[in-house]
Amino acid sequence: MTVLRAGDTELTVEPENGCRIASLKVGGTELLRQGAKYGSFVMAPWCGRTDGGRFRNGGELYQLPLNSGPHAIHGTVRDTAWRTARADARSAAFVCVLTDPWPWEGRVTQLVELAEDGGGLTLTLGVEATDASFPAQAGWHPWFLRNLGAGGEDVRIDFTAEWQEERGEDHIPTGKRIAPLPGPWDDCFGMPDGVDAILTWPGELEVRVTSRAEWVVVFDEQREGVCVEPQSGPPNGLNSRPRLVTPLDPLEVRTAWEWRRLS
């Protein structure tokens, strides 16, 4: 494990477990749902579900292993051991080589940086092609605790989206954009000016999640946790909005989390 500290914040990364942020404690209070599958994990080289696990690169059709019913979900690197490239007291860099079942050679990098005062966190992802070009996506899947466990109220999620991706019964976007609907959600929203969402545990803590990425998935259908997931494209984006990564043009996406106490 890699442990970073600044101010009264302590963050733990598990490189061997998909470079997952396993813990984020502010003033001793844990913000992330605990467990080997939770914390905050990286989604790459695709985000969310890929329909039937199939997508094209040029004229050639590729098939990914199905790991969520009839679909392939959340990429491959969350299940892969990463290597720690460097680490100091407040920051660390990690790298993961893309291998089977991804059809192309490449790598994914993640830079984790705590603010000097411990009041925020910046995460930067890169997807690089080392040989042939390929379509890709990248993003994060944080599991925030619904309740911080100190007898306070459950978290509230506040955001303003320009549209919502209409979701089919198979959880794949239909391609139609609709006016944002009230929750509960397992849905993707469009924010062309960048992701901006606030999670508030009334009387306890506020966390603001921002990114220049234009898509965010919000998931709040489980009792234990809620997810606000900035990502470079919508679910099934390898088919609907492919972003080509070349040896000269990597994909980079960044998110910042800032927090403040409310008591």
URSUL-V138460 format. One record per residue. N is the residue number from 1. PHI is phi in whole degrees, 0 to 359 (NA if undefined). Layout:
# URSUL-V138460
n->N phi->PHI
n->N phi->PHI
This chain:
# URSUL-V138460
n->1 phi->NA
n->2 phi->246
n->3 phi->247
n->4 phi->247
n->5 phi->220
n->6 phi->200
n->7 phi->55
n->8 phi->258
n->9 phi->254
n->10 phi->229
n->11 phi->235
n->12 phi->240
n->13 phi->249
n->14 phi->247
n->15 phi->301
n->16 phi->288
n->17 phi->247
n->18 phi->74
n->19 phi->57
n->20 phi->280
n->21 phi->282
n->22 phi->278
n->23 phi->206
n->24 phi->221
n->25 phi->249
n->26 phi->243
n->27 phi->58
n->28 phi->85
n->29 phi->265
n->30 phi->284
n->31 phi->259
n->32 phi->252
n->33 phi->297
n->34 phi->268
n->35 phi->135
n->36 phi->301
n->37 phi->263
n->38 phi->248
n->39 phi->64
n->40 phi->224
n->41 phi->246
n->42 phi->275
n->43 phi->252
n->44 phi->189
n->45 phi->273
n->46 phi->212
n->47 phi->241
n->48 phi->65
n->49 phi->268
n->50 phi->253
n->51 phi->303
n->52 phi->65
n->53 phi->70
n->54 phi->248
n->55 phi->202
n->56 phi->245
n->57 phi->235
n->58 phi->68
n->59 phi->266
n->60 phi->259
n->61 phi->266
n->62 phi->239
n->63 phi->238
n->64 phi->263
n->65 phi->298
n->66 phi->270
n->67 phi->229
n->68 phi->213
n->69 phi->62
n->70 phi->275
n->71 phi->235
n->72 phi->257
n->73 phi->232
n->74 phi->66
n->75 phi->80
n->76 phi->245
n->77 phi->282
n->78 phi->291
n->79 phi->254
n->80 phi->241
n->81 phi->284
n->82 phi->257
n->83 phi->253
n->84 phi->279
n->85 phi->278
n->86 phi->195
n->87 phi->202
n->88 phi->224
n->89 phi->295
n->90 phi->242
n->91 phi->212
n->92 phi->205
n->93 phi->239
n->94 phi->226
n->95 phi->219
n->96 phi->222
n->97 phi->275
n->98 phi->283
n->99 phi->224
n->100 phi->313
n->101 phi->268
n->102 phi->287
n->103 phi->284
n->104 phi->235
n->105 phi->277
n->106 phi->179
n->107 phi->208
n->108 phi->238
n->109 phi->239
n->110 phi->224
n->111 phi->251
n->112 phi->244
n->113 phi->224
n->114 phi->274
n->115 phi->297
n->116 phi->301
n->117 phi->270
n->118 phi->76
n->119 phi->266
n->120 phi->190
n->121 phi->215
n->122 phi->240
n->123 phi->240
n->124 phi->232
n->125 phi->249
n->126 phi->230
n->127 phi->241
n->128 phi->237
n->129 phi->265
n->130 phi->257
n->131 phi->219
n->132 phi->281
n->133 phi->282
n->134 phi->204
n->135 phi->281
n->136 phi->203
n->137 phi->222
n->138 phi->207
n->139 phi->182
n->140 phi->233
n->141 phi->233
n->142 phi->279
n->143 phi->255
n->144 phi->276
n->145 phi->296
n->146 phi->292
n->147 phi->229
n->148 phi->280
n->149 phi->83
n->150 phi->251
n->151 phi->87
n->152 phi->274
n->153 phi->279
n->154 phi->291
n->155 phi->294
n->156 phi->243
n->157 phi->249
n->158 phi->235
n->159 phi->201
n->160 phi->235
n->161 phi->253
n->162 phi->282
n->163 phi->205
n->164 phi->240
n->165 phi->285
n->166 phi->301
n->167 phi->255
n->168 phi->283
n->169 phi->298
n->170 phi->271
n->171 phi->69
n->172 phi->262
n->173 phi->303
n->174 phi->281
n->175 phi->98
n->176 phi->263
n->177 phi->262
n->178 phi->233
n->179 phi->296
n->180 phi->304
n->181 phi->258
n->182 phi->291
n->183 phi->286
n->184 phi->290
n->185 phi->235
n->186 phi->219
n->187 phi->220
n->188 phi->255
n->189 phi->237
n->190 phi->259
n->191 phi->227
n->192 phi->297
n->193 phi->267
n->194 phi->111
n->195 phi->291
n->196 phi->208
n->197 phi->221
n->198 phi->238
n->199 phi->255
n->200 phi->236
n->201 phi->262
n->202 phi->308
n->203 phi->75
n->204 phi->238
n->205 phi->205
n->206 phi->231
n->207 phi->236
n->208 phi->254
n->209 phi->252
n->210 phi->231
n->211 phi->192
n->212 phi->283
n->213 phi->301
n->214 phi->256
n->215 phi->232
n->216 phi->216
n->217 phi->260
n->218 phi->246
n->219 phi->228
n->220 phi->221
n->221 phi->266
n->222 phi->251
n->223 phi->292
n->224 phi->279
n->225 phi->209
n->226 phi->228
n->227 phi->233
n->228 phi->233
n->229 phi->241
n->230 phi->293
n->231 phi->207
n->232 phi->282
n->233 phi->197
n->234 phi->282
n->235 phi->307
n->236 phi->64
n->237 phi->291
n->238 phi->299
n->239 phi->262
n->240 phi->270
n->241 phi->218
n->242 phi->295
n->243 phi->249
n->244 phi->283
n->245 phi->258
n->246 phi->239
n->247 phi->302
n->248 phi->259
n->249 phi->220
n->250 phi->287
n->251 phi->265
n->252 phi->228
n->253 phi->217
n->254 phi->223
n->255 phi->223
n->256 phi->235
n->257 phi->244
n->258 phi->234
n->259 phi->228
n->260 phi->210
n->261 phi->284
n->262 phi->248
n->263 phi->219
